[in-house]
Structure formats: structure tokens, C-alpha cells
Amino acid sequence: MTTSDAADTGSPAPDGAAADGPGPDGADPLADQQLSSRFHSFFRDPRWALAMVRATVLEAAHPAIGAALVENSTFVAHPWRRLRNTFQSMQRMIGTDPEVRDREAARLNRMHARLRGTDAKNRPYDAMDPGARAWVVATLFESSVTMFRLSGQPLEQDFVEELYDEFKAMLVTMGDEPGQLPDTLPEFWQYFDRVVATELENTEAMRIILYRLFEHLPAPPLLSALPTVWAAARAAAAPIVGAIAVASLPEPFRRRAGLPEIPGAQTLMQSAYLSIGLVRFLPASWTDPENIIDFLSLTPGSDNPQARTLAAVQSQIERAGALIRLLLPLQERHEPETRTATASPAAAAHRRETEDFFRQVLDQTGNGTLDWPDLAAMARELASRLDLDEPEEARLYQAFADWWQELQRALDTDGDGSVSAEEYAAGAPGLAGPALIRVAEVLFDVTDRDGNGRIDPDEYRALFRAAFHRDTTGVDGVAYTRSSFVKEFVAFMAGRRRTTPFDPLLAEA
């Protein structure tokens, strides 16, 4: 039974049946409501953070899913943005509004339909593959059960079976044919063990998540002003998180994949689940994932009331840092005596800016080159923020595809199908061609939802998640005009101007 089945229709109970008892088909509405409530509570349990890491590792170990992640995902370069988008999507998929669920399922299907190719072993992958999609749901269900088991809170067998039905219903919502997952729970455990034993591999995506992602995790916007503190905390926490994730994986897979056995890791893992489980006794507002994600995403200038406090704190930190640098005796810094003709200070500064723009904005997937998946990731992020319908989304993707063709012709000098940082730096002055201008025009059109020819404050906020800035207003100072929007977007994407709202939109981690 799906969550929508538990909704109260307001109809009176049939004759001879109590309103809170079983209906004529034997279903108990109260039990359904309790199941729905517990099902939704999983995704707000603080232990779900560990369970999600575990589920993601198991997903990435599937060859098709791992290849799609490496080739198309932004989880390496923009992990915090990916986390926020994944959480929002999950909330829509498990919500009680069937219209919202169906709309999100259609959006995810359109996104997955664009993710196909071949992996490093020349094996084809397709994100719409029913088996791969079923494995994603399977890892979420199994990790939910494991979350409670490792916390010393095993679930009742009846509830586990009902929970399994809820997860299977997610595949139905996505439009997949029934039967992609086994019908019964005993059959599911056999299926899960078989996939773990015969299909999972030590993929590149899995290794990135376990050994690279946490070690190089960029600071969330909230802590961007404290890079040293963040780096120190990350250096201490990354090995622990990785060890916990490895220890929680099924032992047969750990052995077959050659994952290290760290002494004490099992005890550390169980202690982590138990300790984090205690957090659930704190006030709900303190541990609500949405509140935590919103707090970590705070940046000065956003429309969140806490942003002003954040801006004031960051200003004080910057002043304190400047005072410390002024008071403490520092070693004298000498510029090199000799320079090559091409390494003037201005040229070096320009090259650094160009490399930063390439890495932070253009290389969305973090693989070191500019490819179509990078521009597709930009289109995906913009379409997701604006919650576009299929026709508008298709227009935006097509505009980015045309721009990619223009970039290849202008910048791919060695003809390898991608653009390197060096090729970009050499050809950046000619980046703003007609196709890029078309991208800006289409983005303006889909952002201007009421079609009045300007981006009003609410439309601006939907795109940028920030307050409407009066310094970017157009005619009459009441809106963001088409000409000013296009001009600013093109200047940003051509790497000529970084102090725009588009910087946090496409460069934020």
C-alpha cells in the first residue's frame, strides 16, 4: 500500500465497521497511517545520514550506476548541492501528495533518460535500465533496515514486510513494470545477497566516495570563511567516515572488492550508529535534515533571516584575520628575481582566474575537462531549481547542447571531443558566441514564469535562492530586465565577471 492509500477521504465508515478499524477489504486505515508516519520518519532520522552513505556506496558499486555517476554526476565537484537536490527529490517522492510525487517521478525519468553511454570497460550503461533502478530502491530499503539493526533496534517482521511494500511502490510511481524487485521479503534477501555476491564491483565511483569525496570535501557555504578550520576538521573526520562506511558493507563484498579491514572499525561503526541515534531525543527542530541543510547552505545576501547574522560573523572573522596578520611578525616574502616574458603578474593573475573559473564553474563533474555532461549538469541544476515542465526543460537542454557544439568548434583544437583547461584559457576571449546568448535568452524566458518581460523578486528568488538585489534591477528599478539578465549571464559564462548571482548558482559546492 502506498502513502496515498493511507489518506483520509472523509467518507463515513461502512455499516458494521468502526471508523478506526479494518475496512471491508481487511485493511486497517489506522495501521496504514502509522506505517506511513514511520516510513516518512526514516528520512528525518539523524542516523539516515550514515545509512545514505552506505546506500550510495552500494549503488556506486553497481557497474551501470557507477559508470553513470562518474560520467555525469556532480557529486565530486558539487557535493553539497547534490545533497540538497537529492534530499528535496526524496521528500517529494515520499510525500503524501500524489500530484507532487508523479511530477517528481516524471522529472527524474526525463533526467535519467539522458544518462547513457559506455563505461571504462566499453560496457553500455543506461540510467533507465530497470534492473539498475530496482537496485537503487533495494539499497535504500536494505540500508533502512540495517540502520536500525546496527543501532540495536531491530524492526518487527510485520513492519519490515510493510516497509518493503512501501519501497516497491516507489518503483511503481516511477513507472517501472511490477516485478523488478521480488514479491516477498524472503525472496528479496536472496536477491540482495545474489547481487552483492555476483554483480557489484570495486568501481571508480565507489572508490571516489570512500577515499576521495570526504578527504577533499569542500566547505559548505556556511563555513566558507573558515577554510583552515574546515580543512583541519575534514582531515580528522574523513578517515573515520570512510572506515565506518566500509565496515557497514556486506562482508562478502568487502572481501571480494579487497576493501581494507581496519582494527576496531566494526566497534567504531556500531558506536557511531548508537551515538547518532541518541540525537533523535533532541528537539526535532535541531535535528531536522531540511533545517540543517538550509543552515549549512546559508550565504551572505540570501533571503534567509539568518543570513544577516552570518554576514556579520564573517565580517568580524575577516577583520580579526586582518588584525592578526598586521600584528604578528611574518617572514618577508620575496618575489622571484627573474621572470619569463610570459609570466608577468597580470598574466599570472589572469591565468589563475581562468583556471578557477574553469574548475569551479565549467567543470561541473570534476573530471578535469569540459564535456557535454558538464553543460548538461548546468541545465539539470537550472531546470531543477525552476521546477520546469517538459517543454521548457527541453528548450533549456537544447540551448545548452547548441552551446556545446559551438564550444567544441571554437575550443577543441586537438579534436579529442573535450575541452581542456589549456584549450579554454587560449580561446576564452571568443567564448561568448550566438549559442551562449541563446542560452541566456532561454533561461530568461523559463525564469519569467508570468511572461511579463522581466524577472520579478519571486522569480529571481526561485532561480538564485537569494534576495532580489536592487543593484541588478533594470528599467524603473523594479525588475531584472531581459537585456540586463542576458548581458550579465553571458559576461559570467564567458569568465569576464564573477561578482554576479550566477557565481553561487553554478559554482557553489
Secondary structure, DSSP 8 states (H G I E B T S, - for coil): --GGGGS-------TTS-TTS--TTS--HHHHHHHHHHHHHHTTSTTHHHHHHHHHHHHHTSHHHHHHHHHH--TTT-HHHHHHHHHHHHHHHTSS-HHHHHHHHHHHHHHHHT-EEE-TTS-EEETT-HHHHHHHHHHHHHHHHHHHHHTT----HHHHHHHHHHHHHHHHHTT--TTSS-SSHHHHHHHHHHHHHHT----HHHHIIIIIITTT----GGGTT-HHHHHHHHHHHHHHHHHHHHHHS-HHHHHHHT----TTHHHHHHHHHHHHHHGGGS-HHHH-HHHHHHHHT--TTSSSTHHHHHHHHHHHHHHHHHHHHHHS--------S---TT--HHHHHHHHHHHHHIIIII-TT-SSSB-HHHHHHHHHHHHHHHT--HHHHHHHHHHHHHHHHHHHHHH-TT-SSSB-HHHHHHHGGG---HHHHHHHHHHHHHH-TT-SSEE-HHHHHHHHSS---GGG--GGGSSEEHHHHHHHHHHHHTTS--SSTHHHHHH--
